[in-house]
Amino acid sequence: MLAAWRGVDVTSLESAGKNHSQPLASLLPDVMTGLGLDRRRAEAEIIKVWNDLMDPRVTAHAQPSGLNKGTLFVTVDSSVWLDEIVRYRRREILDRIQHSFGKEAVKRISFRVG
């Protein structure tokens, strides 16, 4: 009433004083997506179970080093093992990873000597 008498519009001031807080549970998924934590969690999970999924002869010479846009990067310790894996085991490795994590998580595998 005082605002009407003075001729001042205070609706913007009233809305500024309202509580615009949101529960943390509604904000957390957006924060995790923004930080890329889902991708990092999937990457860590693949690295963690790699040794259980693969043949011990392969894991002795090849370890995952990263996951980016559906491509799993695997570092191999020698060019001889790189050739062995790429020629004879690439499909088997990709099938095992996709069976465990889904075809959308890992679409391709890139091997490199490192």
N, C-alpha and C positions, 0 to 999 in steps of 0.2 A: 504494500500500500504506500509506503514511504517512497519507493522507487517510482510509482505512478505519479505521485504528487510532485516529485522532483523532475520527472520527465526523463529518467535515466533507464536504459534497458540493461538489466542485470542478468539476463538469462545466460549469457556466456560466462559470467562469473560464477553463477550457480552450478553450471555444468562442470566447470573447472574444479569445483570443490567436491564433486562426487567421487566415490571410490571406484576406480577403474581396474582394480587388481583382478588377477585371474589365478585360479589354482595352479600350482606347480605342475600337477599331472597333465594339464592341458597344454602347457608350454614345452615340456620336456621332449616330446617327439620332434618338434621343429628344431629345437636346439641340437639334438643328436644328429639330425639330418644335416643341419648346417655345418656341424663340425666334422662330418664324415665318419662318425663313430660306428655306424652300422657296417660300412665298408671295411673299416679297420677290424671290427669284431669278426667278420666273415674271413678276412685274411688271416687273423690270428688262429681262428678255428681250423682252417685248412692246414696251416703250418703245424698245429698241434697234433692233428690226426694223420698227417702224411706218413709218418713211420709205421702206423698201424695198418694203413690202407695198402701200402706198396710192398713189393718184394724187397726183402732186406738187402739183396745185391744192388738194387736200384737206389735205395735210401743211403747206402754207403757212399754213393757217388753223386747223387742229385738231391737237392733240397729246394723247396719253394722259397722265392725271395720277394715276391710281391704279387699283388692282384690289382689290375687296373682296367676298368671298363670291360669286364668279362674275360680278360686275358690273364691267365696265371703264368707268371714268369718263374722259371725253374733254372737254377744255377747248377751246372754240371762241372765236376772237377777236372775232366780231361776231354780232349777232342775224340778220343777213342770211345769213351762212354757216351759222348754226345751223339756220335754216329750210331752206336748200338741202340740207344733209346729212340732217336728220331726214326730210324729205319724199322725197328721191330717192336717197340713198346709204346709208342706215342698213343695209339688208339686205345690200348688197354689202360694206360694211365688216365687218359681223358674220360673213358667210360667209368672207371672207378670213382673219380672225383665227381663226375656228374651224377652218378648214382647216389652218392652220399650228400651232395650239396645242391643238386638240381642243375638243370641245363642252363638256366638263366644266370646263375651265380658264376659259372665258369663255362665260357663258350669255346675258348681256344687255349692252347698251351704254347708258350714260346720258350725254347730251351736255348741256353747260351753258356759258353765256357766262362768260368769266373774264378 
